[in-house]
Amino acid sequence: MSATNDRIDRAARAFNAAAAELAQAMLAKLETEQPELAAQVAAALGKGERLLLALEMHPAAPAIWWSTIDDYQQMKRIMTVPAGKGPLQ
């Protein structure tokens, strides 16, 4: 494996671990602050939808966002965490 591939592998593993921690924290926030929405998310997951945690790389407004995604690739955004300064949305 090349040095570049090793670097990608290490970063991907670290990203996955951080994403899992972030998703758990976002779920806890959702359950505390918006229990109705948390119930809707649980229902969507029960119908086979999946969760997507995305890193949006934008020069002016980078963000991490969380959504559900169905078999038709239709997404419904649940929560956004701006990468810059500012409150959670």
C-alpha positions, 0 to 999 in steps of 0.5 A: 500500500502506498503512503497516500493509500495509508494516509487515506485509510487512516483518515477514513477510519478516523472520520468513521469513528468521529462520524459515529460519535457525532451521530450519537450526539446529534441523536441525543440532541434531537431526542432532547430538543425535538422528541416529535422529530426524533419519533418521525426519524425512528418511524422513517428508519422503521420503514427502511429509510437510512441515515446519511451524515454528510460533509458539505465542502463549500468555501463560504459555508462548510457544514455537516448535515444529517438526513434520512434517505429513502430507496429513491435517493430522496433526502430529508434534512434533519439537522445541520452543524455549520463548520464555521461559528454560529448556533446549531440549526 
